[in-house]
Amino acid sequence: MMEVEITQLLHRVHQGDADALNAVVPMVYRELKRLAASHLRHEKGPVTIQTTALVHEAFLRLAGSRLPECENRSHFYGIAARVMRQVLVDMARRRRTAKRGSAIETPLTDSLKLIAPDDHTFLMLNDALDSLAATSPVKGRLIELRFFAGLTAEESADVLAMPVGTVRRELRLAQAWLRHELGATGAAS
């Protein structure tokens, strides 16, 4: 029931209904904090933004632009995860501008989780994801949904209206491509 209600509210938010936005925020807030905490666990060294601040910054960015049409709750969380990723990328770029990074390590394990990335590594990962999305938008979106939004293959299949088997295959190919790309980039530095 809650998912249907959230989906209906998100449709109203897309149409500009401010009351719907006020109603949906408390319903999705806990899940957004979980997503933000997942993003922040990958930060190296002292965390420069708290979970709540990351959620609020993402909401400000979402509210500052027209929310795209959300087909369901999972789709909304995918959009929110992309915005949170962009917030962290922007922060890393600002910090990197202040100080230049040193040598880097390949930031992916077999499960594609980040290994204590510094700003430079996080920005390399972001650039690699952008490059992947440019050549294969589906693969880029799947990586984003899985590793930034924490969606399962089934949830990603719902969001992208694809068969689960296809999602799993494309995700494996995307992971292999990223491992190769980041390994090659790390070796070149």
Secondary structure, DSSP 8 states (H G I E B T S, - for coil): -HHHHHHHHHHHHHTT-HHHHHHHHHHHHHHHHHHHHHHHHT--SS-SS-HHHHHHHHHHHHHHS-----SSHHHHHHHHHHHHHHHHHHHHHHHHHHS--------B-TT--B-S--HHHHHHHHHHHHHHHHH-HHHHHHHIIIIIS---HHHHHHHHT--HHHHHHHHHHHHHHHHHHHHHHHHH-
